[in-house]
């Protein structure tokens, strides 16, 4: 096997560039982000509306540093997804369908977290204007999620996109990490 130095440089320059993987423009990513966040947000409002309300309350009452906690769900999803793919490959059971299926599942979970983060963030922004309107917050969050893709190059857009979602996930994640068990849960085993 021969090594082509120029091919290595080209490949290295593309690390982290999603357009090299999917070949899509920023406008297409913005549209996909809008639709994915809006779909996840509406789905979460329908199935877990009370949780969304409590998450917005925690964001309002929480610390701005809770954004750091918002990165934890993305770290866990990326770690679990990558670890499982690695284990599939080491066990010799990795094939194209399994790898693509697992990657799709990890992506759906990640987009669910992004949708929740932007739903909470958008709902908080609607509350600044007046009363809390979670359905409007889903639309506002979807619009805000599309902005990095329109304004920034791909890699910075990914980072800003995840940071925006982490802003909405931070306070609920912080509560989950530091939550205390009550006497009733300790007694019930």
C-alpha positions as CSV (number, residue, x, y, z in Angstrom):
1,X,0.0,0.0,0.0
2,X,1.3,3.4,-0.9
3,X,0.8,6.7,0.9
4,X,0.0,9.8,-1.1
5,X,1.0,12.8,1.0
6,X,-1.2,15.2,-0.9
7,X,-4.3,13.0,-0.3
8,X,-3.4,12.9,3.4
9,X,-3.3,16.7,3.5
10,X,-6.6,17.0,1.7
11,X,-8.2,14.5,4.1
12,X,-6.7,16.3,7.1
13,X,-8.1,19.6,6.0
14,X,-11.6,18.2,5.8
15,X,-11.7,16.9,9.4
16,X,-14.7,18.5,11.1
17,X,-16.2,19.8,7.8
18,X,-19.7,18.3,7.5
19,X,-20.0,19.5,3.9
20,X,-17.2,17.0,3.1
21,X,-19.4,14.2,4.5
22,X,-22.9,15.2,3.3
23,X,-22.0,17.8,0.7
24,X,-24.8,20.2,1.8
25,X,-24.8,24.0,1.9
26,X,-25.4,26.1,5.0
27,X,-28.9,26.9,3.8
28,X,-29.8,23.3,3.6
29,X,-28.4,22.6,7.0
30,X,-30.4,25.6,8.3
31,X,-33.6,24.1,6.8
32,X,-32.9,20.7,8.2
33,X,-32.1,22.2,11.6
34,X,-35.3,24.2,11.6
35,X,-37.4,21.1,10.7
36,X,-35.7,18.7,13.1
37,X,-35.9,21.1,16.0
38,X,-39.5,22.0,15.3
39,X,-40.5,18.4,14.9
40,X,-38.6,17.3,18.1
41,X,-40.0,20.3,20.0
42,X,-43.6,19.7,19.0
43,X,-43.2,16.0,19.7
44,X,-41.8,16.8,23.2
45,X,-44.6,19.3,23.9
46,X,-47.2,16.7,23.0
47,X,-45.6,13.9,25.0
48,X,-43.8,15.7,27.8
49,X,-45.4,19.2,28.1
50,X,-45.1,19.2,31.9
51,X,-41.4,18.4,31.8
52,X,-40.8,21.3,29.3
53,X,-42.6,23.7,31.7
54,X,-40.5,22.6,34.6
55,X,-37.3,22.9,32.5
56,X,-38.2,26.5,31.6
57,X,-38.8,27.2,35.2
58,X,-35.4,25.8,36.1
59,X,-33.7,27.8,33.4
60,X,-35.3,31.0,34.6
61,X,-34.3,30.3,38.2
62,X,-30.9,28.7,37.4
63,X,-27.4,29.9,37.0
64,X,-26.0,31.0,33.6
65,X,-23.1,28.6,34.3
66,X,-25.6,25.7,34.0
67,X,-24.9,25.9,30.2
68,X,-21.8,23.8,31.0
69,X,-24.1,21.1,32.3
70,X,-26.0,21.2,29.0
71,X,-23.0,19.8,27.2
72,X,-23.2,16.5,29.3
73,X,-26.1,14.9,27.3
74,X,-24.3,15.4,24.1
75,X,-21.1,14.0,25.6
76,X,-22.9,10.9,26.8
77,X,-24.7,10.3,23.5
78,X,-21.5,10.7,21.5
79,X,-19.5,8.5,23.9
80,X,-22.2,5.8,24.0
81,X,-22.6,5.9,20.3
82,X,-18.9,5.8,19.5
83,X,-18.2,3.1,22.2
84,X,-20.9,0.8,20.9
85,X,-19.8,1.2,17.3
86,X,-16.2,0.4,18.4
87,X,-17.4,-2.7,20.3
88,X,-19.5,-3.9,17.4
89,X,-16.4,-3.6,15.2
90,X,-14.1,-5.4,17.7
91,X,-16.7,-8.2,18.1
92,X,-16.8,-8.7,14.3
93,X,-20.5,-8.0,14.1
94,X,-20.2,-4.6,12.5
95,X,-21.7,-4.4,9.1
96,X,-22.9,-1.5,7.0
97,X,-26.6,-1.9,8.1
98,X,-25.8,-2.2,11.8
99,X,-23.4,0.8,11.7
100,X,-25.8,3.0,9.8
101,X,-28.8,1.9,12.0
102,X,-26.9,2.6,15.2
103,X,-25.6,5.9,13.9
104,X,-29.2,6.9,12.9
105,X,-30.4,6.0,16.4
106,X,-27.6,8.0,18.1
107,X,-28.4,10.9,15.7
108,X,-32.1,10.8,16.6
109,X,-31.3,10.9,20.3
110,X,-28.9,13.8,19.8
111,X,-31.5,15.7,17.7
112,X,-34.0,15.0,20.5
113,X,-31.7,16.7,23.0
114,X,-31.1,19.6,20.6
115,X,-34.9,19.9,20.1
116,X,-35.5,20.0,23.8
117,X,-32.7,22.5,24.4
118,X,-34.0,24.9,21.7
119,X,-37.6,24.3,22.8
120,X,-36.7,25.4,26.3
121,X,-34.6,28.3,25.0
122,X,-37.3,29.5,22.6
123,X,-40.1,29.2,25.3
124,X,-37.9,31.2,27.7
125,X,-37.6,33.9,25.0
126,X,-41.4,34.0,24.5
127,X,-41.8,34.5,28.2
128,X,-39.5,37.5,28.1
129,X,-42.1,39.1,25.8
130,X,-45.1,38.3,28.0
131,X,-46.7,35.1,29.0
132,X,-45.1,31.7,28.4
133,X,-46.1,30.2,25.0
134,X,-44.5,26.8,24.5
135,X,-45.9,26.2,21.0
136,X,-44.5,29.6,19.9
137,X,-41.3,28.7,21.8
138,X,-40.9,25.7,19.5
139,X,-41.0,27.9,16.4
140,X,-38.7,30.5,18.0
141,X,-36.3,27.8,19.0
142,X,-36.3,26.3,15.5
143,X,-35.6,29.7,14.0
144,X,-32.8,30.3,16.5
145,X,-31.3,26.9,15.7
146,X,-31.1,27.7,12.0
147,X,-29.2,31.0,12.5
148,X,-25.7,29.5,13.1
149,X,-26.0,27.5,9.8
150,X,-26.8,30.7,7.9
151,X,-24.2,32.9,9.5
152,X,-21.1,30.8,10.2
153,X,-18.9,28.2,8.4
154,X,-19.8,24.6,9.1
155,X,-17.6,23.7,12.1
156,X,-18.2,26.9,14.1
157,X,-21.9,26.5,13.2
158,X,-22.0,23.1,14.7
159,X,-20.3,24.4,17.9
160,X,-22.7,27.4,18.2
161,X,-25.7,25.1,17.4
162,X,-24.8,22.7,20.2
163,X,-24.0,25.6,22.6
164,X,-27.5,27.1,21.9
165,X,-29.1,23.7,22.7
166,X,-26.9,23.4,25.8
167,X,-28.3,26.7,27.1
168,X,-31.7,25.2,27.2
169,X,-30.6,21.8,28.6
170,X,-28.2,23.2,31.3
171,X,-30.6,23.8,34.2
172,X,-32.5,20.5,33.8
173,X,-29.3,18.6,33.5
174,X,-27.8,20.3,36.5
175,X,-30.8,19.3,38.5
176,X,-30.5,15.7,37.3
177,X,-26.8,15.6,38.1
178,X,-27.2,17.1,41.6
179,X,-30.7,15.8,42.4
180,X,-31.1,14.5,45.9
181,X,-33.2,11.4,46.7
182,X,-36.0,11.9,49.1
183,X,-36.7,9.9,52.2
184,X,-39.6,8.2,50.5
185,X,-37.4,6.9,47.6
186,X,-34.7,5.7,50.0
187,X,-37.3,3.8,52.1
188,X,-39.0,2.2,49.1
189,X,-35.7,0.7,48.0
